[in-house]
Amino acid sequence: MKIIEVELIRFQYRSKMVRDAEGHSHPGPEHDATATITRIATDEGVEGYAMGGSPAMLDTVRQVLIGEDPLYRERIWQRLRQFQRMLGPSLDDRHLSAIDLALWDLAGKVAGLPVFKLLGGYRDKVPAYASTMCGDDIPGGLDSPESYADFAQACVEQGYKAFKLHTWMAPLGPDPKRDVAACAAVRERVGPEIDLMLDCHHDYSRTEALYIGRALEELGYHWFEEPMNESSMSSYIWLSEQLDIPVVGPETARGLFYTRAEWIVNKASDISRYDVALGGLTPLMKCIHLAEAHGVALEVHGGGHGNLHALGAMGIPGEYYERGLLHPLYDFEAAQPWLASRVDDIDEDGNVTIPQAPGLSWDFDWEFIDRNRI
């Protein structure tokens, strides 16, 4: 079997999500948005798909993939990874991820197995936590500590057993005391049985992060995520030594699993962090096994098909699936009209079922995609 084509499918849809100057998501006016699907086709008619990809990557990716056996994922991934040194943004980690995920989707279809079983299945369900958008100044949104408490209560009533706050970023923050007030309001509202987490402003000073972390310990929070600049590993080593609450990271630091290895051996965080956007499912699984070898938990960042299959194959925590980003004024369930069904519906116990269809288990609405294709 050989790869005969790599195609980028681009289409428009109507979105009610906007991004601020720092790239954080908020509800906003409905507008046209563009999404992409990477398609890899073979001479035997089997195809693999993944969301994402860029026109800038196509020339290089086609040179590497056309004529290659699609089941040689490791060889393809290593070659493209080496190309990143010179090609930069045209083959960044997210574009590499789209290729890798499409190849995993294709492999699952060849084997007739969902990807998590191809990896070696571990579980069929994973608990989900409700992960909020960042704080805002929108009436009825996430504009106060009390509004976070209201939303946390609504999520618990929906079935979630865990809730994570993303608090106020610039220009509305940062403010460590306001972050702590929101965390306290949520804990008071939902009680002691719900696991709570905080992912706050990512550039606090050491003393500000320590203040927040100690407050979270008193409030019985489950973990504390990315409160400082992740370029300073020594700051995280220091913070992890000061706090009993688990510190989670790195989330956004560059360097794939190589950077996570440095954090693990230097004890810069208590729980490691990775997701398929950082180069694909291939490096995510490498990082999971790396963490396991060192007796360190790894929490998968973000949702989606690839991350969910990884969680289904993990023999170590990943304790939770991150479901979101959620907001009181945003219809998360309707946010992906190109899918006939969501992959991450939660049940009454707050669990997400690992999909069982072959490959990554995409359920594309091809009529919608073709009707809106660019």
C-alpha positions as a Markdown table, in Angstrom:
| # | Residue | x | y | z |
|---|---|---|---|---|
| 1 | Met | 0.0 | 0.0 | 0.0 |
| 2 | Lys | 1.3 | 3.4 | -1.0 |
| 3 | Ile | 0.3 | 7.0 | -0.4 |
| 4 | Ile | -0.8 | 8.6 | -3.6 |
| 5 | Glu | -2.2 | 12.0 | -2.4 |
| 6 | Val | -2.1 | 14.5 | 0.5 |
| 7 | Glu | -5.0 | 16.9 | 0.2 |
| 8 | Leu | -6.2 | 19.9 | 2.3 |
| 9 | Ile | -9.9 | 20.4 | 2.4 |
| 10 | Arg | -10.9 | 23.9 | 3.4 |
| 11 | Phe | -14.5 | 25.0 | 4.3 |
| 12 | Gln | -16.3 | 27.8 | 6.0 |
| 13 | Tyr | -18.8 | 27.7 | 8.9 |
| 14 | Arg | -20.5 | 30.2 | 11.2 |
| 15 | Ser | -18.8 | 30.6 | 14.5 |
| 16 | Lys | -19.7 | 32.4 | 17.7 |
| 17 | Met | -16.2 | 32.2 | 19.2 |
| 18 | Val | -13.8 | 35.1 | 19.0 |
| 19 | Arg | -10.2 | 35.4 | 20.1 |
| 20 | Asp | -8.6 | 38.3 | 22.0 |
| 21 | Ala | -5.2 | 39.8 | 21.3 |
| 22 | Glu | -3.5 | 37.0 | 23.3 |
| 23 | Gly | -5.4 | 34.3 | 21.5 |
| 24 | His | -7.8 | 33.4 | 24.3 |
| 25 | Ser | -11.3 | 32.3 | 23.3 |
| 26 | His | -14.5 | 34.2 | 24.3 |
| 27 | Pro | -18.1 | 34.2 | 23.0 |
| 28 | Gly | -18.7 | 36.8 | 20.4 |
| 29 | Pro | -20.8 | 37.9 | 17.4 |
| 30 | Glu | -21.5 | 35.2 | 14.8 |
| 31 | His | -19.1 | 35.4 | 11.9 |
| 32 | Asp | -17.6 | 33.4 | 9.1 |
| 33 | Ala | -14.7 | 31.1 | 10.1 |
| 34 | Thr | -12.5 | 28.6 | 8.2 |
| 35 | Ala | -11.6 | 25.1 | 9.1 |
| 36 | Thr | -9.3 | 22.6 | 7.4 |
| 37 | Ile | -9.2 | 18.8 | 7.1 |
| 38 | Thr | -6.0 | 16.9 | 6.1 |
| 39 | Arg | -6.7 | 13.9 | 3.9 |
| 40 | Ile | -4.2 | 11.2 | 3.0 |
| 41 | Ala | -5.2 | 8.8 | 0.3 |
| 42 | Thr | -3.7 | 5.4 | -0.7 |
| 43 | Asp | -3.6 | 3.3 | -3.9 |
| 44 | Glu | -5.8 | 0.7 | -2.1 |
| 45 | Gly | -8.6 | 3.2 | -1.5 |
| 46 | Val | -8.0 | 3.6 | 2.3 |
| 47 | Glu | -8.0 | 7.2 | 3.5 |
| 48 | Gly | -7.0 | 8.9 | 6.7 |
| 49 | Tyr | -8.3 | 12.2 | 8.0 |
| 50 | Ala | -7.4 | 14.8 | 10.6 |
| 51 | Met | -8.6 | 18.3 | 11.5 |
| 52 | Gly | -6.0 | 21.0 | 10.7 |
| 53 | Gly | -3.1 | 21.5 | 8.3 |
| 54 | Ser | -2.0 | 24.4 | 6.2 |
| 55 | Pro | -1.4 | 25.0 | 2.5 |
| 56 | Ala | 2.1 | 26.1 | 3.4 |
| 57 | Met | 3.0 | 22.5 | 4.5 |
| 58 | Leu | 1.7 | 20.7 | 1.3 |
| 59 | Asp | 4.8 | 20.8 | -0.9 |
| 60 | Thr | 7.1 | 19.4 | 1.7 |
| 61 | Val | 4.6 | 16.9 | 3.0 |
| 62 | Arg | 3.9 | 15.6 | -0.4 |
| 63 | Gln | 7.6 | 15.2 | -1.2 |
| 64 | Val | 8.0 | 13.0 | 2.0 |
| 65 | Leu | 4.7 | 11.1 | 1.8 |
| 66 | Ile | 3.9 | 10.3 | -1.8 |
| 67 | Gly | 5.0 | 6.8 | -2.6 |
| 68 | Glu | 5.6 | 6.0 | 1.1 |
| 69 | Asp | 3.9 | 3.1 | 3.0 |
| 70 | Pro | 1.5 | 4.9 | 5.3 |
| 71 | Leu | 2.0 | 2.3 | 8.0 |
| 72 | Tyr | 5.6 | 3.5 | 8.5 |
| 73 | Arg | 4.4 | 6.3 | 10.7 |
| 74 | Glu | 7.5 | 6.5 | 12.8 |
| 75 | Arg | 9.8 | 6.9 | 9.8 |
| 76 | Ile | 7.5 | 9.6 | 8.4 |
| 77 | Trp | 7.3 | 11.4 | 11.7 |
| 78 | Gln | 11.0 | 11.4 | 12.3 |
| 79 | Arg | 11.7 | 12.7 | 8.8 |
| 80 | Leu | 9.2 | 15.5 | 9.1 |
| 81 | Arg | 10.5 | 16.4 | 12.6 |
| 82 | Gln | 14.0 | 16.8 | 11.2 |
| 83 | Phe | 12.6 | 19.1 | 8.5 |
| 84 | Gln | 11.1 | 21.4 | 11.2 |
| 85 | Arg | 14.6 | 22.9 | 11.9 |
| 86 | Met | 14.8 | 24.7 | 8.6 |
| 87 | Leu | 11.1 | 25.0 | 7.6 |
| 88 | Gly | 9.8 | 26.7 | 10.8 |
| 89 | Pro | 6.2 | 27.9 | 10.6 |
| 90 | Ser | 5.4 | 26.1 | 7.4 |
| 91 | Leu | 5.8 | 22.7 | 9.2 |
| 92 | Asp | 5.1 | 23.6 | 12.8 |
| 93 | Asp | 4.0 | 21.2 | 15.5 |
| 94 | Arg | 0.3 | 21.6 | 14.7 |
| 95 | His | 0.8 | 20.8 | 11.0 |
| 96 | Leu | 3.0 | 17.8 | 11.8 |
| 97 | Ser | 0.2 | 16.7 | 14.1 |
| 98 | Ala | -2.4 | 16.8 | 11.3 |
| 99 | Ile | -0.2 | 14.5 | 9.2 |
| 100 | Asp | 0.5 | 12.1 | 12.1 |
| 101 | Leu | -3.2 | 11.9 | 13.2 |
| 102 | Ala | -4.3 | 11.2 | 9.6 |
| 103 | Leu | -1.8 | 8.4 | 9.4 |
| 104 | Trp | -3.1 | 6.9 | 12.7 |
| 105 | Asp | -6.7 | 7.2 | 11.4 |
| 106 | Leu | -5.7 | 5.4 | 8.2 |
| 107 | Ala | -3.9 | 2.7 | 10.2 |
| 108 | Gly | -6.9 | 2.0 | 12.4 |
| 109 | Lys | -9.1 | 1.6 | 9.3 |
| 110 | Val | -6.6 | -0.8 | 7.8 |
| 111 | Ala | -6.6 | -2.9 | 11.0 |
| 112 | Gly | -10.4 | -2.5 | 11.5 |
| 113 | Leu | -9.7 | -1.2 | 15.0 |
| 114 | Pro | -10.2 | 2.1 | 16.9 |
| 115 | Val | -6.8 | 3.7 | 17.4 |
| 116 | Phe | -6.8 | 3.3 | 21.2 |
| 117 | Lys | -7.0 | -0.5 | 20.8 |
| 118 | Leu | -4.3 | -0.3 | 18.1 |
| 119 | Leu | -2.2 | 1.3 | 20.7 |
| 120 | Gly | -3.1 | -1.3 | 23.3 |
| 121 | Gly | -6.5 | -0.4 | 24.9 |
| 122 | Tyr | -6.7 | 0.2 | 28.7 |
| 123 | Arg | -10.2 | 1.6 | 29.3 |
| 124 | Asp | -13.4 | 2.4 | 27.6 |
| 125 | Lys | -14.4 | 5.5 | 29.5 |
| 126 | Val | -12.6 | 8.4 | 31.1 |
| 127 | Pro | -14.0 | 11.1 | 33.5 |
| 128 | Ala | -14.2 | 14.6 | 32.0 |
| 129 | Tyr | -13.7 | 17.9 | 33.7 |
| 130 | Ala | -15.5 | 21.1 | 32.6 |
| 131 | Ser | -12.8 | 23.5 | 31.4 |
| 132 | Thr | -13.9 | 27.1 | 31.2 |
| 133 | Met | -12.9 | 29.9 | 28.8 |
| 134 | Cys | -10.9 | 32.7 | 30.4 |
| 135 | Gly | -12.5 | 35.4 | 32.5 |
| 136 | Asp | -14.2 | 38.3 | 30.8 |
| 137 | Asp | -16.3 | 41.4 | 31.4 |
| 138 | Ile | -19.4 | 40.1 | 29.6 |
| 139 | Pro | -22.7 | 40.4 | 31.6 |
| 140 | Gly | -23.9 | 36.9 | 32.3 |
| 141 | Gly | -20.5 | 35.5 | 31.3 |
| 142 | Leu | -17.4 | 34.9 | 33.5 |
| 143 | Asp | -17.1 | 38.4 | 34.8 |
| 144 | Ser | -16.9 | 37.8 | 38.6 |
| 145 | Pro | -16.1 | 35.2 | 41.2 |
| 146 | Glu | -19.8 | 34.7 | 41.7 |
| 147 | Ser | -20.3 | 34.0 | 38.0 |
| 148 | Tyr | -17.7 | 31.2 | 38.1 |
| 149 | Ala | -19.5 | 29.7 | 41.1 |
| 150 | Asp | -22.8 | 29.9 | 39.2 |
| 151 | Phe | -21.3 | 28.2 | 36.1 |
| 152 | Ala | -19.5 | 25.5 | 38.2 |
| 153 | Gln | -22.8 | 24.6 | 39.8 |
| 154 | Ala | -24.5 | 24.3 | 36.4 |
| 155 | Cys | -21.7 | 22.0 | 35.2 |
| 156 | Val | -22.0 | 19.8 | 38.3 |
| 157 | Glu | -25.7 | 19.6 | 37.7 |
| 158 | Gln | -24.9 | 18.5 | 34.1 |
| 159 | Gly | -22.9 | 15.5 | 35.5 |
| 160 | Tyr | -19.3 | 16.8 | 35.7 |
| 161 | Lys | -17.4 | 15.6 | 38.7 |
| 162 | Ala | -14.5 | 18.1 | 38.2 |
| 163 | Phe | -14.2 | 21.7 | 37.1 |
| 164 | Lys | -11.3 | 23.8 | 36.0 |
| 165 | Leu | -11.1 | 27.6 | 36.0 |
| 166 | His | -9.3 | 29.7 | 33.5 |
| 167 | Thr | -9.3 | 33.1 | 35.1 |
| 168 | Trp | -8.7 | 36.6 | 33.9 |
| 169 | Met | -5.9 | 37.4 | 31.4 |
| 170 | Ala | -4.8 | 40.7 | 30.0 |
| 171 | Pro | -6.3 | 43.3 | 29.6 |
| 172 | Leu | -8.7 | 42.3 | 32.4 |
| 173 | Gly | -6.0 | 40.7 | 34.6 |
| 174 | Pro | -3.8 | 39.4 | 36.0 |
| 175 | Asp | -4.9 | 39.8 | 39.6 |
| 176 | Pro | -3.9 | 37.0 | 42.0 |
| 177 | Lys | -6.4 | 38.1 | 44.7 |
| 178 | Arg | -9.3 | 38.0 | 42.2 |
| 179 | Asp | -8.2 | 34.6 | 41.0 |
| 180 | Val | -8.2 | 33.3 | 44.5 |
| 181 | Ala | -11.6 | 34.9 | 45.2 |
| 182 | Ala | -13.0 | 33.0 | 42.1 |
| 183 | Cys | -11.5 | 29.7 | 43.3 |
| 184 | Ala | -12.9 | 30.2 | 46.8 |
| 185 | Ala | -16.4 | 31.1 | 45.4 |
| 186 | Val | -16.4 | 27.9 | 43.3 |
| 187 | Arg | -15.3 | 25.7 | 46.2 |
| 188 | Glu | -17.9 | 27.1 | 48.5 |
| 189 | Arg | -20.6 | 26.6 | 45.9 |
| 190 | Val | -19.8 | 23.0 | 44.8 |
| 191 | Gly | -18.6 | 21.6 | 48.1 |
| 192 | Pro | -15.6 | 19.3 | 48.9 |
| 193 | Glu | -16.5 | 16.3 | 46.7 |
| 194 | Ile | -15.8 | 18.0 | 43.3 |
| 195 | Asp | -12.2 | 18.1 | 42.0 |
| 196 | Leu | -11.2 | 21.6 | 41.2 |
| 197 | Met | -8.3 | 22.9 | 39.2 |
| 198 | Leu | -6.9 | 26.3 | 38.3 |
| 199 | Asp | -5.2 | 27.3 | 35.1 |
| 200 | Cys | -4.5 | 31.1 | 35.6 |
| 201 | His | -2.4 | 33.8 | 34.0 |
| 202 | His | 0.8 | 32.2 | 32.7 |
| 203 | Asp | 3.3 | 35.0 | 33.6 |
| 204 | Tyr | 2.9 | 35.6 | 37.4 |
| 205 | Ser | 6.0 | 36.1 | 39.5 |
| 206 | Arg | 7.3 | 33.5 | 41.8 |
| 207 | Thr | 5.8 | 35.2 | 44.9 |
| 208 | Glu | 2.4 | 35.7 | 43.2 |
| 209 | Ala | 2.3 | 32.0 | 42.1 |
| 210 | Leu | 3.2 | 30.9 | 45.6 |
| 211 | Tyr | 0.5 | 33.1 | 47.1 |
| 212 | Ile | -2.1 | 31.5 | 44.8 |
| 213 | Gly | -0.8 | 28.0 | 45.3 |
| 214 | Arg | -1.0 | 28.2 | 49.1 |
| 215 | Ala | -4.5 | 29.5 | 48.8 |
| 216 | Leu | -5.4 | 26.6 | 46.6 |
| 217 | Glu | -4.0 | 24.2 | 49.1 |
| 218 | Glu | -6.3 | 25.6 | 51.8 |
| 219 | Leu | -9.2 | 25.3 | 49.4 |
| 220 | Gly | -8.4 | 21.6 | 48.6 |
| 221 | Tyr | -7.8 | 22.1 | 44.9 |
| 222 | His | -6.7 | 19.1 | 42.8 |
| 223 | Trp | -3.9 | 20.8 | 40.8 |
| 224 | Phe | -2.3 | 24.1 | 39.9 |
| 225 | Glu | -1.4 | 24.7 | 36.2 |
| 226 | Glu | 1.0 | 27.0 | 34.3 |
| 227 | Pro | 1.1 | 30.1 | 36.7 |
| 228 | Met | 4.5 | 31.3 | 35.5 |
| 229 | Asn | 6.6 | 31.7 | 32.3 |
| 230 | Glu | 7.5 | 28.1 | 31.3 |
| 231 | Ser | 10.8 | 29.3 | 29.8 |
| 232 | Ser | 12.1 | 29.5 | 33.4 |
| 233 | Met | 12.2 | 25.8 | 34.5 |
| 234 | Ser | 14.1 | 26.9 | 37.6 |
| 235 | Ser | 11.0 | 28.9 | 38.7 |
| 236 | Tyr | 8.9 | 25.7 | 38.4 |
| 237 | Ile | 11.5 | 23.7 | 40.3 |
| 238 | Trp | 11.3 | 26.3 | 43.1 |
| 239 | Leu | 7.5 | 26.4 | 43.1 |
| 240 | Ser | 7.1 | 22.6 | 43.2 |
| 241 | Glu | 9.4 | 22.5 | 46.2 |
| 242 | Gln | 7.4 | 25.1 | 48.0 |
| 243 | Leu | 3.9 | 23.6 | 47.5 |
| 244 | Asp | 2.1 | 20.4 | 48.4 |
| 245 | Ile | -0.6 | 20.9 | 45.7 |
| 246 | Pro | 0.5 | 19.2 | 42.4 |
| 247 | Val | 2.0 | 21.6 | 39.9 |
| 248 | Val | 1.2 | 20.8 | 36.3 |
| 249 | Gly | 3.4 | 21.5 | 33.3 |
| 250 | Pro | 4.8 | 22.3 | 30.9 |
| 251 | Glu | 1.8 | 23.0 | 28.7 |
| 252 | Thr | 3.1 | 25.5 | 26.0 |
| 253 | Ala | 6.9 | 25.1 | 26.3 |
| 254 | Arg | 8.4 | 24.3 | 22.9 |
| 255 | Gly | 10.5 | 21.2 | 22.3 |
| 256 | Leu | 8.0 | 18.3 | 22.1 |
| 257 | Phe | 8.7 | 15.5 | 24.6 |
| 258 | Tyr | 12.3 | 16.4 | 24.8 |
| 259 | Thr | 11.4 | 19.4 | 26.9 |
| 260 | Arg | 9.1 | 17.3 | 29.1 |
| 261 | Ala | 12.0 | 14.9 | 29.7 |
| 262 | Glu | 14.0 | 17.8 | 31.1 |
| 263 | Trp | 11.2 | 18.9 | 33.3 |
| 264 | Ile | 10.6 | 15.3 | 34.6 |
| 265 | Val | 14.3 | 14.6 | 35.5 |
| 266 | Asn | 14.7 | 18.1 | 37.1 |
| 267 | Lys | 11.4 | 17.7 | 39.1 |
| 268 | Ala | 10.1 | 21.0 | 37.7 |
| 269 | Ser | 6.5 | 19.8 | 38.0 |
| 270 | Asp | 4.6 | 17.1 | 39.8 |
| 271 | Ile | 2.3 | 16.2 | 36.8 |
| 272 | Ser | 3.5 | 16.4 | 33.2 |
| 273 | Arg | 1.5 | 17.8 | 30.3 |
| 274 | Tyr | 1.2 | 17.0 | 26.6 |
| 275 | Asp | -1.4 | 16.8 | 23.8 |
| 276 | Val | -1.6 | 15.8 | 20.1 |
| 277 | Ala | -1.2 | 19.4 | 18.9 |
| 278 | Leu | 2.5 | 19.1 | 19.9 |
| 279 | Gly | 3.4 | 17.0 | 16.8 |
| 280 | Gly | 0.7 | 14.3 | 16.9 |
| 281 | Leu | -0.3 | 11.1 | 18.6 |
| 282 | Thr | 3.2 | 9.5 | 18.0 |
| 283 | Pro | 5.1 | 12.0 | 20.3 |
| 284 | Leu | 2.2 | 12.1 | 22.8 |
| 285 | Met | 2.5 | 8.3 | 23.3 |
| 286 | Lys | 6.3 | 8.7 | 23.6 |
| 287 | Cys | 5.8 | 11.3 | 26.4 |
| 288 | Ile | 3.2 | 9.1 | 28.2 |
| 289 | His | 5.7 | 6.2 | 28.3 |
| 290 | Leu | 8.5 | 8.6 | 29.3 |
| 291 | Ala | 6.4 | 9.8 | 32.3 |
| 292 | Glu | 5.4 | 6.3 | 33.2 |
| 293 | Ala | 9.0 | 5.2 | 33.3 |
| 294 | His | 9.7 | 7.9 | 35.9 |
| 295 | Gly | 6.6 | 7.3 | 38.0 |
| 296 | Val | 5.1 | 10.6 | 36.9 |
| 297 | Ala | 1.4 | 11.2 | 36.0 |
| 298 | Leu | 0.6 | 13.0 | 32.7 |
| 299 | Glu | -2.5 | 15.0 | 32.1 |
| 300 | Val | -3.5 | 15.3 | 28.5 |
| 301 | His | -4.1 | 18.9 | 27.5 |
| 302 | Gly | -7.3 | 19.7 | 25.5 |
| 303 | Gly | -9.9 | 17.5 | 23.9 |
| 304 | Gly | -10.6 | 16.0 | 20.6 |
| 305 | His | -10.3 | 12.6 | 18.9 |
| 306 | Gly | -6.6 | 12.1 | 19.1 |
| 307 | Asn | -6.3 | 13.0 | 22.8 |
| 308 | Leu | -9.3 | 10.8 | 23.6 |
| 309 | His | -7.8 | 7.8 | 22.0 |
| 310 | Ala | -4.5 | 8.4 | 23.8 |
| 311 | Leu | -6.5 | 8.5 | 27.1 |
| 312 | Gly | -8.1 | 5.2 | 26.2 |
| 313 | Ala | -4.6 | 3.6 | 25.8 |
| 314 | Met | -2.9 | 5.1 | 28.9 |
| 315 | Gly | -2.0 | 2.8 | 31.7 |
| 316 | Ile | -1.1 | 5.7 | 34.0 |
| 317 | Pro | -3.1 | 8.9 | 34.8 |
| 318 | Gly | -4.4 | 10.9 | 32.5 |
| 319 | Glu | -7.0 | 11.0 | 35.2 |
| 320 | Tyr | -9.3 | 13.3 | 33.2 |
| 321 | Tyr | -10.4 | 14.3 | 29.7 |
| 322 | Glu | -10.5 | 18.1 | 29.3 |
| 323 | Arg | -13.8 | 19.1 | 27.9 |
| 324 | Gly | -14.1 | 22.6 | 26.6 |
| 325 | Leu | -13.6 | 25.4 | 26.4 |
| 326 | Leu | -16.9 | 26.1 | 28.1 |
| 327 | His | -18.8 | 29.3 | 28.8 |
| 328 | Pro | -22.3 | 30.1 | 30.1 |
| 329 | Leu | -23.1 | 32.0 | 26.8 |
| 330 | Tyr | -21.5 | 29.6 | 24.4 |
| 331 | Asp | -23.2 | 26.6 | 22.9 |
| 332 | Phe | -20.3 | 24.1 | 23.0 |
| 333 | Glu | -22.4 | 21.2 | 21.8 |
| 334 | Ala | -23.2 | 23.0 | 18.5 |
| 335 | Ala | -19.7 | 24.4 | 17.9 |
| 336 | Gln | -18.6 | 21.8 | 15.3 |
| 337 | Pro | -21.2 | 21.7 | 12.5 |
| 338 | Trp | -18.9 | 19.7 | 10.3 |
| 339 | Leu | -19.4 | 16.7 | 12.5 |
| 340 | Ala | -22.6 | 14.6 | 12.4 |
| 341 | Ser | -22.0 | 13.7 | 16.1 |
| 342 | Arg | -19.6 | 14.9 | 18.8 |
| 343 | Val | -16.9 | 12.5 | 20.0 |
| 344 | Asp | -17.0 | 13.6 | 23.6 |
| 345 | Asp | -20.6 | 13.6 | 24.8 |
| 346 | Ile | -20.7 | 13.0 | 28.6 |
| 347 | Asp | -23.0 | 10.6 | 30.4 |
| 348 | Glu | -24.9 | 11.2 | 33.6 |
| 349 | Asp | -21.8 | 10.2 | 35.6 |
| 350 | Gly | -19.6 | 12.7 | 33.9 |
| 351 | Asn | -17.7 | 10.2 | 31.8 |
| 352 | Val | -16.8 | 10.3 | 28.1 |
| 353 | Thr | -16.8 | 7.0 | 26.2 |
| 354 | Ile | -13.7 | 6.2 | 24.1 |
| 355 | Pro | -15.0 | 5.9 | 20.5 |
| 356 | Gln | -15.1 | 2.4 | 19.1 |
| 357 | Ala | -15.3 | 2.9 | 15.3 |
| 358 | Pro | -12.1 | 2.1 | 13.3 |
| 359 | Gly | -9.4 | 4.8 | 13.1 |
| 360 | Leu | -9.9 | 8.0 | 15.0 |
| 361 | Ser | -13.7 | 7.5 | 14.7 |
| 362 | Trp | -14.5 | 10.6 | 12.8 |
| 363 | Asp | -18.2 | 11.2 | 12.0 |
| 364 | Phe | -17.9 | 13.9 | 9.4 |
| 365 | Asp | -21.0 | 15.6 | 7.9 |
| 366 | Trp | -19.7 | 15.5 | 4.3 |
| 367 | Glu | -22.8 | 17.2 | 3.0 |
| 368 | Phe | -22.1 | 20.2 | 5.2 |
| 369 | Ile | -18.4 | 20.2 | 4.3 |
| 370 | Asp | -19.0 | 19.9 | 0.6 |
| 371 | Arg | -21.7 | 22.6 | 0.6 |
| 372 | Asn | -19.3 | 25.0 | 2.3 |
| 373 | Arg | -16.1 | 24.0 | 0.7 |
| 374 | Ile | -13.7 | 26.7 | -0.4 |
